[in-house]
Amino acid sequence: MICKRCLVSGKVQGVFYRASTARKARELGISGYAMNLPDGRVEVLACGDAEAVNTLCEWLWEGPPAAEVADVEIYQMAETDAPTDFVTR
């Protein structure tokens, strides 16, 4: 199991980015969260099987149809931070 914290910038708020990310994460069996940040970015914590987490990290560059992703910063996190489900905040 691995955990990655991703900071997604661009047009990612108000376009169902968090809900779409949660749906994709649950589909992949990933736990964590997607949360809007005050600066307009979306923070995503993804924990699970390495292949599934990497697949989600790649998907974050696409997002839902209305999103316009400019950048995705990815940071490795300790597995002890792993939540048990995927939620939107």
Backbone as JSON Lines, residues from 0, in Angstrom:
{"i":0,"aa":"M","n":[0.85,-1.2,0.0],"ca":[0.0,0.0,0.0],"c":[0.88,1.24,0.0]}
{"i":1,"aa":"I","n":[0.43,2.25,-0.76],"ca":[1.13,3.53,-0.77],"c":[0.1,4.65,-0.61]}
{"i":2,"aa":"C","n":[0.56,5.82,-0.2],"ca":[-0.29,7.01,-0.11],"c":[0.4,8.16,-0.84]}
{"i":3,"aa":"K","n":[-0.37,8.9,-1.62],"ca":[0.16,10.08,-2.3],"c":[-0.8,11.25,-2.08]}
{"i":4,"aa":"R","n":[-0.2,12.42,-1.84],"ca":[-0.95,13.66,-1.71],"c":[-0.74,14.43,-3.0]}
{"i":5,"aa":"C","n":[-1.84,14.81,-3.64],"ca":[-1.78,15.5,-4.92],"c":[-2.44,16.86,-4.81]}
{"i":6,"aa":"L","n":[-1.8,17.87,-5.36],"ca":[-2.36,19.21,-5.42],"c":[-2.62,19.54,-6.88]}
{"i":7,"aa":"V","n":[-3.91,19.7,-7.21],"ca":[-4.32,19.88,-8.59],"c":[-4.72,21.34,-8.8]}
{"i":8,"aa":"S","n":[-4.11,21.98,-9.8],"ca":[-4.43,23.38,-10.07],"c":[-4.99,23.53,-11.47]}
{"i":9,"aa":"G","n":[-5.63,24.67,-11.69],"ca":[-6.3,24.97,-12.95],"c":[-7.77,25.27,-12.66]}
{"i":10,"aa":"K","n":[-8.62,25.01,-13.63],"ca":[-10.06,25.17,-13.42],"c":[-10.58,23.85,-12.87]}
{"i":11,"aa":"V","n":[-10.49,23.71,-11.53],"ca":[-10.84,22.44,-10.89],"c":[-11.87,22.58,-9.76]}
{"i":12,"aa":"Q","n":[-12.34,23.79,-9.52],"ca":[-13.41,23.98,-8.54],"c":[-14.66,24.42,-9.28]}
{"i":13,"aa":"G","n":[-15.81,23.88,-8.84],"ca":[-17.08,24.22,-9.48],"c":[-17.33,23.45,-10.77]}
{"i":14,"aa":"V","n":[-16.57,22.37,-11.0],"ca":[-16.72,21.58,-12.23],"c":[-16.88,20.08,-11.91]}
{"i":15,"aa":"F","n":[-17.29,19.76,-10.67],"ca":[-17.49,18.38,-10.21],"c":[-16.2,17.59,-10.14]}
{"i":16,"aa":"Y","n":[-15.09,18.28,-9.94],"ca":[-13.79,17.61,-9.87],"c":[-13.71,16.67,-8.66]}
{"i":17,"aa":"R","n":[-14.12,17.16,-7.48],"ca":[-14.06,16.32,-6.27],"c":[-14.96,15.09,-6.39]}
{"i":18,"aa":"A","n":[-16.19,15.28,-6.85],"ca":[-17.13,14.16,-6.98],"c":[-16.63,13.14,-8.01]}
{"i":19,"aa":"S","n":[-16.1,13.63,-9.12],"ca":[-15.58,12.73,-10.15],"c":[-14.35,11.98,-9.64]}
{"i":20,"aa":"T","n":[-13.51,12.65,-8.88],"ca":[-12.33,12.01,-8.3],"c":[-12.75,10.92,-7.31]}
{"i":21,"aa":"A","n":[-13.74,11.22,-6.48],"ca":[-14.23,10.23,-5.52],"c":[-14.78,9.0,-6.24]}
{"i":22,"aa":"R","n":[-15.53,9.21,-7.3],"ca":[-16.1,8.09,-8.06],"c":[-14.98,7.23,-8.65]}
{"i":23,"aa":"K","n":[-13.97,7.87,-9.25],"ca":[-12.85,7.14,-9.85],"c":[-12.05,6.4,-8.77]}
{"i":24,"aa":"A","n":[-11.81,7.05,-7.64],"ca":[-11.06,6.42,-6.55],"c":[-11.78,5.19,-6.01]}
{"i":25,"aa":"R","n":[-13.09,5.3,-5.81],"ca":[-13.85,4.15,-5.32],"c":[-13.83,3.01,-6.33]}
{"i":26,"aa":"E","n":[-13.89,3.37,-7.6],"ca":[-13.83,2.39,-8.69],"c":[-12.5,1.62,-8.63]}
{"i":27,"aa":"L","n":[-11.43,2.31,-8.26],"ca":[-10.1,1.71,-8.19],"c":[-9.79,1.09,-6.82]}
{"i":28,"aa":"G","n":[-10.7,1.22,-5.85],"ca":[-10.49,0.67,-4.52],"c":[-9.53,1.47,-3.67]}
{"i":29,"aa":"I","n":[-9.5,2.79,-3.9],"ca":[-8.59,3.69,-3.2],"c":[-9.32,4.41,-2.06]}
{"i":30,"aa":"S","n":[-8.64,4.59,-0.94],"ca":[-9.19,5.4,0.15],"c":[-8.49,6.76,0.14]}
{"i":31,"aa":"G","n":[-9.1,7.73,0.83],"ca":[-8.52,9.07,0.91],"c":[-9.59,10.13,0.85]}
{"i":32,"aa":"Y","n":[-9.26,11.28,0.25],"ca":[-10.22,12.37,0.16],"c":[-9.87,13.3,-0.99]}
{"i":33,"aa":"A","n":[-10.85,14.11,-1.37],"ca":[-10.66,15.22,-2.31],"c":[-11.26,16.44,-1.64]}
{"i":34,"aa":"M","n":[-10.51,17.53,-1.57],"ca":[-10.93,18.71,-0.82],"c":[-10.54,19.98,-1.57]}
{"i":35,"aa":"N","n":[-11.48,20.93,-1.66],"ca":[-11.17,22.25,-2.23],"c":[-10.26,23.01,-1.27]}
{"i":36,"aa":"L","n":[-9.3,23.71,-1.82],"ca":[-8.42,24.57,-1.03],"c":[-8.78,26.03,-1.29]}
{"i":37,"aa":"P","n":[-8.54,26.92,-0.34],"ca":[-8.89,28.34,-0.49],"c":[-8.23,29.01,-1.69]}
{"i":38,"aa":"D","n":[-7.09,28.49,-2.15],"ca":[-6.38,29.12,-3.27],"c":[-6.87,28.65,-4.65]}
{"i":39,"aa":"G","n":[-7.95,27.85,-4.68],"ca":[-8.52,27.4,-5.95],"c":[-8.07,26.02,-6.39]}
{"i":40,"aa":"R","n":[-7.1,25.44,-5.68],"ca":[-6.66,24.09,-6.03],"c":[-7.54,23.05,-5.35]}
{"i":41,"aa":"V","n":[-7.38,21.8,-5.77],"ca":[-8.02,20.66,-5.1],"c":[-6.91,19.78,-4.56]}
{"i":42,"aa":"E","n":[-7.02,19.4,-3.29],"ca":[-6.08,18.49,-2.66],"c":[-6.69,17.09,-2.68]}
{"i":43,"aa":"V","n":[-5.91,16.11,-3.11],"ca":[-6.36,14.72,-3.15],"c":[-5.37,13.87,-2.38]}
{"i":44,"aa":"L","n":[-5.88,13.07,-1.44],"ca":[-5.06,12.07,-0.77],"c":[-5.54,10.73,-1.29]}
{"i":45,"aa":"A","n":[-4.63,9.94,-1.84],"ca":[-4.97,8.65,-2.42],"c":[-4.11,7.56,-1.78]}
{"i":46,"aa":"C","n":[-4.76,6.56,-1.17],"ca":[-4.04,5.47,-0.51],"c":[-4.6,4.14,-1.0]}
{"i":47,"aa":"G","n":[-3.69,3.22,-1.29],"ca":[-4.11,1.91,-1.75],"c":[-3.0,1.2,-2.5]}
{"i":48,"aa":"D","n":[-3.38,0.23,-3.31],"ca":[-2.45,-0.51,-4.14],"c":[-1.68,0.47,-5.03]}
{"i":49,"aa":"A","n":[-0.39,0.26,-5.17],"ca":[0.47,1.19,-5.92],"c":[-0.03,1.42,-7.34]}
{"i":50,"aa":"E","n":[-0.42,0.35,-8.02],"ca":[-0.88,0.5,-9.4],"c":[-2.16,1.33,-9.47]}
{"i":51,"aa":"A","n":[-3.08,1.1,-8.54],"ca":[-4.34,1.85,-8.51],"c":[-4.1,3.32,-8.2]}
{"i":52,"aa":"V","n":[-3.24,3.6,-7.23],"ca":[-2.94,4.99,-6.86],"c":[-2.28,5.71,-8.03]}
{"i":53,"aa":"N","n":[-1.36,5.05,-8.71],"ca":[-0.7,5.66,-9.86],"c":[-1.69,5.91,-11.0]}
{"i":54,"aa":"T","n":[-2.65,4.99,-11.18],"ca":[-3.7,5.18,-12.19],"c":[-4.53,6.42,-11.86]}
{"i":55,"aa":"L","n":[-4.9,6.59,-10.58],"ca":[-5.67,7.77,-10.19],"c":[-4.85,9.04,-10.4]}
{"i":56,"aa":"C","n":[-3.57,9.0,-10.05],"ca":[-2.71,10.18,-10.23],"c":[-2.65,10.59,-11.7]}
{"i":57,"aa":"E","n":[-2.61,9.63,-12.59],"ca":[-2.63,9.94,-14.03],"c":[-3.98,10.53,-14.42]}
{"i":58,"aa":"W","n":[-5.07,9.96,-13.88],"ca":[-6.42,10.42,-14.2],"c":[-6.63,11.86,-13.73]}
{"i":59,"aa":"L","n":[-5.97,12.26,-12.65],"ca":[-6.13,13.62,-12.12],"c":[-5.79,14.67,-13.18]}
{"i":60,"aa":"W","n":[-4.93,14.34,-14.12],"ca":[-4.59,15.28,-15.2],"c":[-5.77,15.5,-16.13]}
{"i":61,"aa":"E","n":[-6.7,14.54,-16.21],"ca":[-7.89,14.67,-17.06],"c":[-9.05,15.28,-16.28]}
{"i":62,"aa":"G","n":[-9.45,14.61,-15.2],"ca":[-10.59,15.06,-14.42],"c":[-11.88,14.96,-15.23]}
{"i":63,"aa":"P","n":[-12.95,15.59,-14.74],"ca":[-14.22,15.57,-15.46],"c":[-14.15,16.47,-16.7]}
{"i":64,"aa":"P","n":[-15.12,16.34,-17.61],"ca":[-15.08,17.08,-18.88],"c":[-14.92,18.6,-18.75]}
{"i":65,"aa":"A","n":[-15.53,19.22,-17.74],"ca":[-15.48,20.68,-17.61],"c":[-14.18,21.19,-16.98]}
{"i":66,"aa":"A","n":[-13.36,20.29,-16.44],"ca":[-12.11,20.71,-15.78],"c":[-11.05,21.07,-16.81]}
{"i":67,"aa":"E","n":[-10.18,21.99,-16.4],"ca":[-9.01,22.36,-17.19],"c":[-7.81,22.3,-16.26]}
{"i":68,"aa":"V","n":[-7.17,21.15,-16.2],"ca":[-6.07,20.93,-15.26],"c":[-4.79,21.56,-15.81]}
{"i":69,"aa":"A","n":[-4.16,22.4,-14.99],"ca":[-2.91,23.06,-15.38],"c":[-1.7,22.33,-14.82]}
{"i":70,"aa":"D","n":[-1.83,21.75,-13.61],"ca":[-0.69,21.1,-12.97],"c":[-1.17,20.13,-11.9]}
{"i":71,"aa":"V","n":[-0.4,19.07,-11.69],"ca":[-0.65,18.13,-10.59],"c":[0.69,17.91,-9.89]}
{"i":72,"aa":"E","n":[0.78,18.37,-8.64],"ca":[1.97,18.14,-7.82],"c":[1.7,16.89,-6.99]}
{"i":73,"aa":"I","n":[2.65,15.95,-6.96],"ca":[2.45,14.69,-6.26],"c":[3.53,14.5,-5.21]}
{"i":74,"aa":"Y","n":[3.11,14.16,-3.98],"ca":[4.02,13.95,-2.86],"c":[3.74,12.59,-2.24]}
{"i":75,"aa":"Q","n":[4.8,11.82,-1.98],"ca":[4.66,10.53,-1.29],"c":[4.36,10.79,0.18]}
{"i":76,"aa":"M","n":[3.43,10.03,0.75],"ca":[3.05,10.19,2.15],"c":[3.28,8.86,2.88]}
{"i":77,"aa":"A","n":[3.33,8.92,4.21],"ca":[3.46,7.7,5.01],"c":[2.14,6.93,4.99]}
{"i":78,"aa":"E","n":[2.22,5.61,4.89],"ca":[1.02,4.78,4.86],"c":[0.2,4.9,6.13]}
{"i":79,"aa":"T","n":[0.8,5.36,7.23],"ca":[0.07,5.5,8.48],"c":[-1.01,6.57,8.38]}
{"i":80,"aa":"D","n":[-0.94,7.41,7.34],"ca":[-1.94,8.46,7.13],"c":[-3.19,7.93,6.43]}
{"i":81,"aa":"A","n":[-3.21,6.64,6.09],"ca":[-4.27,6.08,5.25],"c":[-5.62,6.06,5.95]}
{"i":82,"aa":"P","n":[-6.63,6.7,5.34],"ca":[-8.0,6.6,5.84],"c":[-8.62,5.28,5.37]}
{"i":83,"aa":"T","n":[-9.85,4.99,5.8],"ca":[-10.48,3.72,5.46],"c":[-11.45,3.81,4.29]}
{"i":84,"aa":"D","n":[-11.82,5.01,3.85],"ca":[-12.78,5.2,2.77],"c":[-12.33,6.41,1.95]}
{"i":85,"aa":"F","n":[-13.03,6.69,0.84],"ca":[-12.73,7.9,0.07],"c":[-13.91,8.85,0.22]}
{"i":86,"aa":"V","n":[-13.63,10.09,0.65],"ca":[-14.67,11.08,0.91],"c":[-14.33,12.41,0.23]}
{"i":87,"aa":"T","n":[-15.35,13.23,0.05],"ca":[-15.12,14.6,-0.39],"c":[-15.3,15.49,0.81]}
{"i":88,"aa":"R","n":[-14.5,16.52,0.9],"ca":[-14.59,17.46,2.03],"c":[-14.91,18.84,1.51]}
